[in-house]
Structure formats: C-alpha cells, structure tokens
Amino acid sequence: MSESKKFVIIGMGAYGQAIARTLNDFNADITIIDKDLATIENLKQEGFEHAVQLDSTDEIAISRFVTPDDIVVLAMGESFEDNILTVGILMKLGVKKIYTRAIKEIQTEILDKMDVVETLFPEKQQGRETAIKLFYDGIKFVNEFAPGVYLGEFKIPEKYYGKTIVELNIRQIFKINIIALKEIDKTDGTIKKLHPNNFVNIPLNDRHTLIAAGTKESISSFLENANS
C-alpha cells in the first residue's frame, strides 16, 4: 500500500469497527469518526490515535478532518438520510473516493447514480457468502471475488493424505488454481506456516488446507470427488 493513502471511516458500529481494526492491523493512516462520544473514547483506549467525535452532517466540522485525496468509508447504517447528506458534503469538499453502506436495494440504486460513490452492501454480501459456504460442504472459507469465480479454503479429505498436489493432478483434472498451502497448528487452530510457493510436492495431511480459486462447476466437481 502506498504510504500516502489516508483512510477516514465514518460510523463506528460493528461494521465500521471491523473495517477500522483491519486497516489498523495493516498500519494504515486512519481517522475514525462517530457522533457517539462513549464509542470514540472506547476506541481511543483501544489504541486508535485519530478518533474524533462529531456529526458527519456538520460540513464545517467534517471539513477539518477530510481532504479531497482521502479514501472515505461511510459505514453507518441507521440513517440513510445522514448517509446521503454526508455524501453530498464529501462531494462538495472534492473527495474523489467515497465508499458508502447500503442496507436496502433501493438505497443501492440511489447511491449508484453518484459517480464518485461505490456502494457497499455488507448484509447482502455476507448472506451470499453464507449460502455459498453452506452449499459447498468441505470449505472453511469461500468468497466470490469475480462473477462466477470463487476463492476458497478447502479442507484436505482423508483420501488425499500422503499424496502431493502433483500426484493428485488437481489443476489439470478439476481446473482449479491452487494458490497456496496452509498448515494449521492442531493445538490451537492458528496458522503454523503458509506455503505460497514450492508446495506442490509436499505430502498432504490433516493439518493442511488448500487456498484455491475456481468456477462453481470446477469447485463442485472437485468436492464431489473429494467426498466420494
């Protein structure tokens, strides 16, 4: 990530805090804003240095903490009117990258008409991810990162133990791209080692998972074979 990037996250509900904590883990330059003072004080105690209590619909106040080159995320979901007003203020301030949350389809339709705004619909996305995970038994994690193309973390079926990816010929047979091999510590479930390269000749075991990408059809075919 470029050092010049600065993020401003407005709205510190569960969604906004999750975004803020993740960016903080990457040591990003981040300012968090919420109108609730207690929430801001708690997040300051957690270690967020730039945490500000203000109403995002106050143009004078918000202009003190946002510049046109900032990447701004509106994570609040309780008031769509405040959302729209804040987007209008940010556009007036010349902010070029605005990500804003929607919780209804009609909100998405309205926000999509604003050229500088990219709409986030976390509930819809999470629901879709949950459905995909339920459908694909044997996957620890799955996400659709392009239309019809999925990135997943696959458990190693017992029938594959002791064999290598080269021996199984997974890529050629099932048209799945193996990106990495993850090794889990069985005692606490943490990642012991991640193999992004030179893993195709490692014998697989119950401590391994595969990070792979493929279409719905290729993943289905792989899992049907793995579970047969």
C-alpha positions as CSV (number, residue, x, y, z in Angstrom):
1,M,0.0,0.0,0.0
2,S,1.2,3.5,-0.8
3,E,2.3,5.5,2.3
4,S,0.3,8.5,1.0
5,K,-3.0,6.7,1.4
6,K,-5.2,8.0,4.2
7,F,-8.5,6.4,5.2
8,V,-11.4,8.1,7.0
9,I,-14.0,5.7,8.5
10,I,-17.3,7.4,9.5
11,G,-19.7,5.3,11.7
12,M,-18.3,3.1,14.4
13,G,-20.9,0.4,14.6
14,A,-19.8,-3.3,14.3
15,Y,-19.2,-2.9,10.6
16,G,-17.2,0.3,10.8
17,Q,-15.1,-1.0,13.7
18,A,-14.3,-4.2,11.8
19,I,-13.1,-2.1,8.8
20,A,-11.1,0.2,11.1
21,R,-9.5,-2.6,13.1
22,T,-8.5,-4.4,9.9
23,L,-6.9,-1.3,8.4
24,N,-5.2,-0.7,11.7
25,D,-3.7,-4.2,11.5
26,F,-2.1,-3.1,8.2
27,N,-0.7,0.1,10.0
28,A,-2.8,2.3,7.7
29,D,-3.1,6.0,8.3
30,I,-6.6,6.1,9.6
31,T,-9.0,8.5,11.2
32,I,-12.2,7.2,12.7
33,I,-15.3,9.3,13.3
34,D,-18.5,8.7,15.2
35,K,-21.1,11.0,16.8
36,D,-21.2,8.9,20.0
37,L,-18.6,10.2,22.4
38,A,-18.5,7.0,24.5
39,T,-17.8,4.9,21.4
40,I,-14.9,7.2,20.4
41,E,-13.4,7.2,23.9
42,N,-13.5,3.4,24.0
43,L,-11.7,3.2,20.6
44,K,-9.1,5.7,21.8
45,Q,-8.5,3.3,24.7
46,E,-8.1,0.5,22.2
47,G,-5.3,2.4,20.6
48,F,-6.8,4.5,17.8
49,E,-4.8,7.7,17.8
50,H,-7.0,9.7,15.4
51,A,-10.5,9.2,16.8
52,V,-13.0,12.1,16.5
53,Q,-16.4,12.6,17.9
54,L,-18.6,14.7,15.5
55,D,-21.8,14.7,13.4
56,S,-20.8,13.8,9.8
57,T,-23.6,16.1,8.6
58,D,-21.9,19.1,10.0
59,E,-20.0,20.4,7.0
60,I,-17.7,22.7,8.9
61,A,-16.7,20.0,11.4
62,I,-16.1,17.3,8.8
63,S,-14.0,19.6,6.6
64,R,-11.4,19.8,9.4
65,F,-10.7,16.1,9.2
66,V,-11.2,15.1,5.5
67,T,-9.2,16.1,2.4
68,P,-10.0,15.5,-1.3
69,D,-7.3,12.8,-1.5
70,D,-8.6,10.8,1.4
71,I,-10.4,7.4,1.0
72,V,-13.6,7.8,2.9
73,V,-15.9,5.0,4.0
74,L,-19.4,5.7,5.3
75,A,-20.1,2.7,7.5
76,M,-23.2,3.9,9.3
77,G,-26.4,2.1,8.5
78,E,-29.0,3.5,10.9
79,S,-29.9,6.7,8.9
80,F,-29.9,6.8,5.1
81,E,-30.7,10.5,5.2
82,D,-27.5,11.2,7.1
83,N,-25.7,9.0,4.7
84,I,-26.9,11.0,1.7
85,L,-26.2,14.3,3.4
86,T,-22.7,13.2,4.3
87,V,-22.0,12.0,0.7
88,G,-23.2,15.4,-0.5
89,I,-20.8,17.2,1.8
90,L,-17.9,15.0,0.9
91,M,-18.6,15.6,-2.8
92,K,-18.7,19.3,-2.2
93,L,-15.3,19.0,-0.4
94,G,-13.9,17.3,-3.6
95,V,-13.4,13.9,-2.1
96,K,-12.6,11.5,-5.0
97,K,-13.1,8.1,-3.4
98,I,-16.2,7.5,-1.3
99,Y,-17.5,4.1,-0.2
100,T,-20.9,4.1,1.4
101,R,-23.0,1.5,3.0
102,A,-26.5,0.5,1.9
103,I,-28.8,-1.8,3.7
104,K,-31.7,-1.9,1.1
105,E,-31.7,-2.4,-2.6
106,I,-33.4,1.0,-3.2
107,Q,-30.5,2.7,-1.4
108,T,-28.0,0.9,-3.7
109,E,-29.9,2.2,-6.7
110,I,-29.8,5.8,-5.4
111,L,-26.2,5.7,-4.4
112,D,-25.1,4.1,-7.7
113,K,-26.2,7.2,-9.5
114,M,-23.5,9.2,-7.7
115,D,-20.3,9.0,-9.9
116,V,-17.7,9.1,-7.1
117,V,-19.5,6.7,-4.8
118,E,-19.0,3.0,-4.6
119,T,-21.8,1.2,-2.7
120,L,-21.1,-1.4,0.0
121,F,-23.9,-3.9,0.8
122,P,-22.4,-6.0,3.6
123,E,-25.6,-7.8,4.7
124,K,-26.3,-8.9,1.1
125,Q,-22.7,-10.0,0.6
126,Q,-22.5,-11.8,3.9
127,G,-25.7,-13.6,3.2
128,R,-24.4,-14.7,-0.2
129,E,-21.1,-15.9,1.3
130,T,-23.0,-17.8,4.0
131,A,-25.2,-19.5,1.4
132,I,-22.2,-20.5,-0.7
133,K,-20.4,-21.9,2.4
134,L,-23.5,-23.9,3.3
135,F,-23.8,-25.2,-0.2
136,Y,-20.1,-26.3,-0.5
137,D,-19.6,-28.7,2.3
138,G,-15.8,-29.1,3.0
139,I,-14.9,-25.4,2.5
140,K,-13.7,-23.4,5.5
141,F,-14.0,-20.1,3.7
142,V,-15.3,-19.0,0.4
143,N,-15.8,-15.7,-1.4
144,E,-16.9,-14.7,-4.9
145,F,-14.2,-12.3,-6.0
146,A,-15.4,-12.0,-9.6
147,P,-18.6,-13.0,-11.3
148,G,-18.8,-16.8,-11.2
149,V,-15.2,-17.2,-9.8
150,Y,-14.7,-18.2,-6.2
151,L,-11.8,-18.1,-3.8
152,G,-11.9,-20.8,-1.1
153,E,-10.1,-22.5,1.6
154,F,-10.5,-26.3,1.3
155,K,-10.2,-29.0,3.9
156,I,-8.0,-31.9,2.8
157,P,-10.1,-35.1,2.5
158,E,-8.7,-38.1,4.2
159,K,-8.4,-39.9,0.8
160,Y,-5.7,-37.3,-0.2
161,Y,-3.5,-37.8,2.9
162,G,0.1,-38.7,2.0
163,K,-0.3,-37.6,-1.6
164,T,1.0,-34.4,-3.2
165,I,-0.8,-31.9,-5.4
166,V,1.4,-33.0,-8.4
167,E,0.3,-36.6,-7.8
168,L,-3.4,-35.7,-7.5
169,N,-3.2,-33.6,-10.7
170,I,-5.9,-31.3,-9.2
171,R,-5.3,-28.3,-11.5
172,Q,-5.5,-30.3,-14.7
173,I,-8.4,-32.6,-13.8
174,F,-10.6,-30.1,-12.0
175,K,-9.5,-26.8,-13.5
176,I,-8.9,-25.3,-10.0
177,N,-5.9,-23.0,-9.5
178,I,-4.1,-23.8,-6.2
179,I,-2.8,-20.6,-4.8
180,A,-1.2,-21.7,-1.5
181,L,-1.0,-24.5,1.1
182,K,-1.8,-23.6,4.7
183,E,-0.5,-25.6,7.6
184,I,-2.5,-25.3,10.8
185,D,-1.3,-25.9,14.4
186,K,-3.7,-28.6,15.7
187,T,-3.3,-27.5,19.3
188,D,-4.8,-24.0,18.9
189,G,-6.0,-23.7,15.3
190,T,-3.6,-21.0,14.4
191,I,-1.6,-20.8,11.2
192,K,1.7,-22.6,11.7
193,K,3.0,-22.0,8.2
194,L,1.7,-20.7,4.9
195,H,3.3,-22.0,1.7
196,P,2.7,-19.6,-1.2
197,N,5.4,-21.2,-3.3
198,N,7.1,-24.6,-3.8
199,F,4.2,-26.6,-2.1
200,V,3.2,-28.9,-4.9
201,N,5.4,-31.7,-3.8
202,I,4.5,-31.6,-0.1
203,P,2.6,-34.7,1.1
204,L,-0.8,-33.6,2.3
205,N,-2.2,-34.4,5.8
206,D,-4.9,-33.4,8.2
207,R,-3.1,-30.2,9.2
208,H,-3.3,-28.8,5.7
209,T,-5.8,-26.7,3.9
210,L,-5.7,-25.6,0.2
211,I,-6.2,-22.0,-0.8
212,A,-7.7,-22.2,-4.3
213,A,-9.7,-20.4,-7.0
214,G,-12.2,-21.8,-9.5
215,T,-15.6,-21.6,-11.0
216,K,-18.8,-23.0,-9.4
217,E,-18.6,-26.0,-11.7
218,S,-14.9,-26.8,-11.1
219,I,-15.3,-26.4,-7.3
220,S,-18.4,-28.7,-7.3
221,S,-16.6,-31.3,-9.3
222,F,-13.5,-31.2,-7.0
223,L,-15.6,-31.5,-3.8
224,E,-17.8,-34.3,-5.2
225,N,-14.6,-36.3,-6.0
226,A,-13.0,-35.4,-2.6
227,N,-16.1,-36.6,-0.7
228,S,-16.8,-39.7,-2.7
